[in-house]
Amino acid sequence: MSKKFSQANNLLSPLFRPQFVVFSLSVIFSQIAANMLTIVLIVLTYNLTHSNFAVSILVMTFLIPQVLFSFLGGIIADAKNKRKILIFGNVSRALVLVVFFFVKDTLVFIYTFQLAIALVTQFYIPAEAPIIPHLVKRNQLLSANAIFGVCLFGSILIGYVAAGPAMRIFPGGGIFLFIASLFAAAYICVQLMPDVAPSVRKLRTEKTMIANVFHLYRLVGKEFREVIKILRSKNNVTSSLLFLALSQVIILVLATLVPDYAQKTLHVSAEDISLVIFAPAALGTLLSALVIGSKFAHANKEKVISFGIFLSSIIMFLFGVIDQQRYVNLVYLALGITFLAGVANSCIFVPAQTIVQTHIGRKSLSKVYGLLFVVVGIFAFIPIILAGVFADVLGVRVVLVGMGILLLLVGLAKVFLFKKKETLLSKFN
């Protein structure tokens, strides 16, 4: 009994730190808003076009600013007060949503609007997760990341579940005012957080705007070379970043395919995809993040990541053949499979992020996260475009099975390389 109590106490210990609690609340409000907005824009785009390719372009409007600005966002997050960056991010996104309320829904404006939101987000995200090591003790990092994962994916769950009903409750542009109010609530929570001092010397301000641009250009090049140097010396961190990127790419590709898959395979309306597809996946991620943080704190993180990759491969195959069986209701079966998809994603996300935060110093953590989002954008660009085109031409089933094969190959390569590394280490010792 005492051992179980001790494990639970270790998991919950970050919640006894008020600054981490306030931070967690800000994550919940901002992520509910952001993920509800994602579903709303996907549904609006698909309802306007009934095209997977149009949805893939929507996803790309988020990735383009990610590739161009996320590393710069990481540099600024390291050099500036992270709390003030979060304040700016929540306020500016709320204001953009208020503007959207007064504009008619057109495909061009939806893309433009998403670009604006994405641009702000590139400076917000690199400042969010790297705050955690400033708020908790080093030995609380895994528990804090598990709680962060619970808050993150729990709020994704709420955002996805609430998106469809909210579109019916707040028709037209009303949904955008509601989402804006959630960003405002996140702003209030961040205001209650303590300041997080910059990890490095503040950015120098030049006399002219052109000089500032050249200074930032040189700074980006310098910091990029520094991060690459750090990653070359820490192979486990480099591989963990790649697997974090992989988990995000999987989510983005699936988001491209979900509206068409839900309507043509599962026969549910676009407004209900949040309940049938996204919500159980977020629930699976939430619960498994909690279990990983409490029960697998001392487990081999590489093996947990490998398990997540292989499970993701199986999930893709199941999605591809779900409509070939005649014994179980398709919607009920989809609920179970998407729940497992969330479990698989958490098995990659939680241990990989913990490895990164454990082995990278605070001075470089935001830049490393900025590089992560650049990698995600680059890795995801071709798969998302191809997924949209192939889904329109060949069908969603072909794309899902193809993803399953690719993930299986990635998992096998990881296991082989990991075993080879263990063999070399054992010989060296």
Buried (B, 14 or more C-beta within 10 A) or exposed (E): EEEEEEBEEBBBBBBEBEBBBBBBBBBBBBBBBBBBBBBBBBBBBBEEBBBBBBBBBBBBBBBBBBBEBBBBBBBBBBBBBBBEBBBBBBBBBBBBBBEBBEEEBEBEEBBBBBBBBBBBBBBBBBBBBBBBBBBBEEEBBBBBBBBBBBBBBBBBBBBBBBBBEBBEEBEEBEBBBBBBEBBBBBBBBBEBBEEBEBBBEEBEEEEEEEEBEEBBEEBBEEBBEBBEEBBEEBEBBBBBBBBBBBBBBBBBBBBBBBBBBBBEBBEBEBBBBBBBBBBBBBBBBBBBBBBBBBEBBEEEBBBBBBBBBBBBBBBBBBBBEBBEEEEEEBBEBBBEBBBBBBBBBBBBBBBBBBBBBBBBEBEBBBBBBBBBBBBBBBBBBEBBBBBBBBBBEEBBBEBBBBBBEEBBEBBBEBBEEBEEBEEEEEEEE
